C-alpha cells in the first residue's frame, strides 16, 4: 500500500503519537477540569501541555487564547458565527473550502455581506485585489493559507499587513499548511487562526484548534457543559464546552512535539522535493493537465491534476484497486474552488505526499499514472 492522501488525513503518524494516546487511555483516563482528584488533574495537565506546544510551534505568546475544537471546520464556524453579525462585510476568496463557504452562506441570510475575490490562473489571490474589495463596513478578511485544490500559497504576510493597517480582522485557514510550512502568527499579523490536528500536525482525527487574539471575544457556538456561568468564563474555557477529547488532544500534542523536534523547515524542504518529483513526472506524461503552478516552492504539499478523457473518480479507483495507491478524487469539499479552476463538476485527482513517503513510492505512483494515461 502507498498512501498519498495526506492532505485529507496524514498517515502514518509519528510513533510517539500512538504511544501517547495509548498511555493516556490506559494510565490517565480522568476528566479534565471537572474533578480535583489526581487522575483529573493529570488529564488537565495533558490539555495544558498540548496547548503550550501548539503555542510554541506557531509563536503564539498567550496559549490561553487557543481553544480546542474537533477539527478546522468547527474552529472556522466558531470564529465566523461568533464574530460577524448583521451589517458586517467580510472579504474572502473564490477558492475557499466549504468550511468557510457554507457558514458564510448562512451568515449572508442573516445580513452579513460577503465579497469573494478571484485568484490568478495558478490560484493565487493578490493583496491588491483584497484591498480593492474592502469597504467601510469590512469587519473581517478570511483567506485560506494554501488552497486544497490549486495547492497555491497565498501572500498572507502582505494580506495581514494590509488588514492591520486598515484595522480589519485577519483570519487564516491553515488546514493545509499547519505543520508542513513554517507559520509565525506575530510576523503574519494573524488575528484569527484555524487549523486541524489530523493533517500535517500528525494528530488523530477529531482534533483541531482556534486561536483568537486578545480583545476579540466571539460568542461561543455551543453553550453549557461546565459548572460556571458561561458569561463569566474566560478564554479558553468560554469556547471549550463539555468534556475535552483528552486522548486526541494529547496525541496532537505529541505530534506537535515531533514537529518541534524535527523542525518544520526540514519537513518543508523534504516535501518540496517530493512535489518537484511529482511535477516533473506528470509534465512528462501525455494527456495530463496540472492545476496550479509548476513550481514546487509556490505550493503546499499537494497536486491536483486530470488525465484527458478520463473521469478522475475512475482513475482513483484504478490506482487503489490495481496498484494499491491511495489518492483523493472529486471535488475535495471545495466545489467553488473547482468552479474557479474549471474542473467542476467532476473535480480532479489529488495526490498529497507527506513526510513519511519516499521518492521510491512517488516513482511507483508516477509509473501507475503513466500506465493509466496511456
N, C-alpha and C positions, 0 to 999 in steps of 0.2 A: 504493500500500500504506500502511495505517495500522497501526502496531504498538502494541498496547495490552496486552502481556503481560509487562511489566517486573517483576512480582512473581515470575515464573519465571526470566527472564534479561533483563537490560537490553539494549536495542538502540535506537539505535546507542550506541557508546562515544564518549568524548572522542577527538578526532583524535590527541591525544598518546599514547593507549594503543596505537593501531595503529602509530604511528611507533616507539614504544619496543620493542614486540615484534619488529618488523621489524629494528630496529637490533641487538638482542641476538642474534637468529638469524644475522644476516649478519656482524656485526663482533666479537661476544664469543665465543659458542659453546663456551667451555670448561666443564669440570665443576667446580662449586663445592666447595671443601673437600677434593678428592681429589688435587690436584697443586699444585706450587709455582710453575709457570710463569705467565707474565703473563696468558694467557687465562683460566686457572683463577682467578687472583686477581681479575681483573676480574669474573668470574661471581660470586665470593663477595661482591664489593662490591655487585653488583646486589641480592643477597639481603639484605645488611645494610641498604642504604639503604631498601629497601621496608619492612623491619621497623621502622626508625626512623620512617618516615612513618605507618605504622599506629599506632605508639605515640603519636605526636603527635596524631593525629586523635581518639583515644579517651582521652587524658590518662593513658596507661599509663606509670608512672615508670621501669620497668625493661623495656626492649624485649626483653631476653633471655628473658623469661617468655612470649613469643609464639612458638608453634610453628606452622609452615606445615602445612596439610593440603590435600587436593584439593577439599574442599567443607565446608559446615557439618555435613553428616551424619557425615563422618569425625571432625570435631572433637568432636561430641557423643558418638560411640561411644568415642573415646579417653578422654574425661572420665568418662562413666558407668561404663564397664567397668574403667577404671583406678583409680577412687576407691572405688566401692561394693563391698562384699563381704557374704557371708552373715551375717545377723543385723542388718544395717543397715536403716534405714527411710528412704524417700525420699518427699517430698510433691511432687506435680506437679499438672497440671490436666487437664481433660477436653477441652481444645481444642488439645492439642499436635500437632505434625507427627509423621508416622511415624518420623522420625529420632530422636525421643525415645521414642515409644510402643513401637517394636519392640525396641530394646535393653533397655528396662525389662521387657518380657515375658520375654526370655531371662534377665535377672537375677533375676526372680521365681522362675524354675525352679531358680535356684542359691541360693535362700534369702534374697533381698532382699525386703522388704515394701514395697509401693507403695500410696499413697493418692492418689486423684485428686479434686481439688476442682472443683466445677462453677461456671460463671460465672453472671452475671445474664442477662437476655434480650438484652442488647447484646454479650455476650461478655466482659464484664469480670469478672475474678476478684478478689475483695476481700481486702485484707490480713488482716482479722479472720477470714475463713474459712480462710486459710492457717494462721493461728495456732491455730485450733481443731483442726486436723489434726495438729499437732506432738505428738510423744511423746518420751520419754527416749531412745529409740533412733534418733531422726531424725538422719541424717548430712548430708542434702542436701535443699535445696528447689530444684527445677528448673522454671522457667517460661519461656514464650515472651514476648518483649518486646511483640510485636503479632501477633495471630492472622492466619494467611494465609487464613482463611475469613471470620471476622467483621470483620477489619480493626481490631479493638479494641486500644487501647493499654492495657496493664496497669499498675497502680500500682507499678512496680518500685522506686522510691525508698523507698516505705513497706515493701515486702517485704524489700528489702536491709537497711533499718534494723532490722527485726524479727529477721532472721537473725543479724546482727552482735551484737545484744543477747543472743540465745539461744546464741551460739557454734556456729551451724549454718552450713554452707557454702551460699552462694547462687550458683546457676548460671543464666545468662540466655542464651537462644537469640535472637540478634539478626539472624537471616537476613533478616527483612522490614524492619528498621529501620536497620541499619548503613549510613550514607551518606545516608539520607533523613531522619533525625532526629538532633539533637544528643545525643551519648552521652558522659558523663563517668564513667569507671569508678570513680574515687575517690568522687565525690559519691553515686553509686548504691550504693556498697559491694558491688560485684560481685566475687566470688572466682573464678568460672569464667565465661569469656565466649567464646561460639562465634559465628562469623559466616562467611558465604560471600563470595567475591570477585566473583562474576559477576552479582550483582543491582545494588544501588544504590551499590556501590563502583566500578562501571564496569570491573572487571577481566574477564579472559577466563574461560570455563568451565574447570574443573579447578583452581581456586584457592580457598583458604579459610584460616582460622587458628583457633587455640585460645589463649586467654590463661588462665594459671593463676597465682594469686598465690603469692608466696614462702611456703614451708612446706607447700604441698600438692604432693605428688610422685606423680602417678598412674603406675601401671605402663604401659609402652609397649604399644600394641596390636600392633605389628609389631616383631620383633627382627632384628638383623643389619644389614648394609648399610654398615658402616664398619669401619675398621681397629682401632678402640678396643674395649676391653672394655665391653659395653653397660652393665654395672652401675656403671661408673666415670664414665660420661658425665654432663655437666651439661646443664641446660636452655640452649638449646632442642634441642641435638643429641640428647638422650635420646629425644625423641619424633619426630625427623625422620630416619627410616631410609631409606637408598637415595639415589639421585640426585634432587636438587631439580628442580622444574619452573621452571627459571630464566627462560625467556621469559614464562611465565604469571605468575610472581611479580613480574617486572619490569613487566609490563603492569598488574598490580594496583597496584603502587607508583605508576605513572603516573596511574592512576585516582584513587588517594587524594590524590596531589599536586594533581590537578584540583579535587577537593573542598575541599582546604585553601585553594586559591586563590579558588574561587568563594564558599565559605562555606556550611556545611550549613544554617545558619539561613535564608539566602536561598533555597536549594533547597526547604527545608521550606515556606516561605511560598508559593512558586510552585506547588508540588504541591498544597497545600491549596486554592488557587484552582481547580485542575483538578477536584479531588474535589468541591468545592462545586458546580461547574458540572454534574458528572455527577449528583449527588444531586438538584439542582433539576430537571434534565431527566427523570430517572427517576420522581420523585414526581409529575410532571405527565403521566405516561404511564399509561394504563389497564392494569390486569391485571399490574402489576409489584409484586413483593414484594422489598424490600431487606433483606438480612441485616445486623443490627447497627445502630449509631447513625446518625442522620440529621444529625449534627453533624460536619463535616469535621475539626474540631480534636480530636475524640475518636478518630480512626482514622488508621492509616497509609495510604499511597497505593494503596489498592485498595478495590473494592466488589464484593461478591458479591450476585447477585440472580437471581430467576427470573421467567419470564413464565408466568402461569397457563395450564395446559393444554398447555404445550409442553415437550418434552424439552430440557434445556439443551444436550446434545450436538448436537441438530438445529439449535438456534439458532446455536451456534458455527460449525457447518458452513455455514449460510447467510451469516453475517457474513463468513466467509472467502471463499466462492466467489462470492457475489453482490455484495459491497460492498468486498472487499479489506481487511477489518478483522480483525486477529488478536487474539483473546482466548483465555482458557483456560476449559474447561468440564469438569465432572465432579467428582471428589472431592478434587482438589488434594493428593494424598498425605496427606490428613488425614481418613480416614473417621470417626474418633472425634469430630472436631470437627463434621462434618456430622450425625452422630447427635445431638450436643448441640443443633445448630441446627434439627433436624427436617427436614433435606433429604437424608437418606440413604434409598435407595441411589443416586439419580440425581445428587445433588450440585447444583451451581449454575453459573451463568455468572459468571466473574470478570473484571472489567476493571481493569487496573492501568496507568495512565499513568505517564510518567516525565518527567525534567527536559527532555528534548528534544521532548516532544509540545507541541502548540499548542492554544489554545482552538478554533481552526477545525476541527482534527481531532476534538476532543471533540464539537463540534456535528454533524459528519458521522456520528460513531458514534451519537449520540442520534437523529438522523434515521433511521438504519438500524434501530435498535431499535424506534422507533415504527412503522415500516412493517411489521416482523415481528409486533409485538404486535397490530396492527390487522387 
